[in-house]
Amino acid sequence: MKGWRVWLQDQPAQAMVEISKADDLLFALVTAALVTLDDGAGSPVDDWGDLRSAVLAPSVTAELFVNPDERTIDVLRLVWVPGLGA
């Protein structure tokens, strides 16, 4: 399967803005992790279904809803703990 799309809801998008203001390197790491959340990177997301948690960087985790039928990944919640090393 190809063509997964990753969608950020409002709160995770705001978290990404805050990360970008505070730490360019961490922002790049999280962005890269989000980009690879698809079947093209060999991730088994097409086998997941339902709700999953993922570590995007040492200080950032995400709660994801994977919909295999629509081939989308919704980032429902992004948790960033400032002060932890990236």
C-alpha positions in Angstrom: 0.0 0.0 0.0 1.2 3.5 -0.8 0.0 7.0 -0.1 -0.6 7.2 3.6 -1.5 10.7 4.7 -0.6 12.1 8.2 -3.0 14.6 9.6 -2.3 16.9 12.6 -5.3 18.0 14.7 -5.3 21.5 16.2 -3.6 20.7 19.5 -0.7 18.7 18.0 -0.2 21.4 15.4 0.1 24.0 18.2 2.6 21.7 20.0 4.7 21.6 16.8 4.7 25.4 16.7 5.9 25.6 20.3 8.6 23.0 19.6 9.7 24.9 16.5 10.1 28.1 18.6 12.1 26.4 21.3 14.3 23.8 19.5 15.1 23.7 15.8 16.8 20.3 16.0 13.9 18.7 17.9 11.4 20.2 15.5 13.4 18.6 12.6 13.5 15.2 14.4 9.8 15.2 15.1 8.9 16.4 11.5 11.1 13.6 10.1 9.4 11.0 12.3 6.0 12.2 11.2 7.0 12.0 7.6 8.1 8.4 8.0 4.7 7.4 9.5 3.6 5.7 6.3 3.9 2.4 4.6 6.6 3.7 2.2 9.1 3.6 5.0 8.4 0.0 5.8 6.5 0.9 9.0 3.7 -1.7 9.8 1.1 1.0 10.1 -1.2 -0.9 7.7 -1.3 -3.7 10.2 -2.1 -1.5 13.2 -5.6 -0.2 13.0 -7.1 1.7 16.0 -5.2 3.8 18.5 -1.5 3.6 18.9 1.2 5.5 20.8 4.5 6.3 19.1 7.8 7.9 20.3 8.7 10.6 17.8 11.8 11.8 19.6 13.2 11.2 23.1 11.0 14.0 24.6 8.0 13.8 22.2 5.3 11.1 22.0 2.2 11.0 20.0 -1.2 9.3 20.2 -2.2 8.1 16.7 -5.3 6.8 15.2 -4.6 4.7 12.2 -7.4 4.1 9.7 -6.4 1.4 7.2 -9.6 1.9 5.2 -8.9 5.5 4.5 -5.1 5.1 4.6 -4.7 8.0 7.0 -3.0 8.6 10.3 -4.5 11.2 12.6 -2.2 12.6 15.2 -4.7 13.0 18.1 -2.3 14.1 20.8 1.3 15.3 20.8 3.1 15.3 24.2 6.4 17.3 24.5 8.3 17.3 27.7 10.7 20.2 27.5 14.1 19.7 29.1 14.6 16.1 28.0 17.4 15.6 25.6 16.6 15.1 22.0 
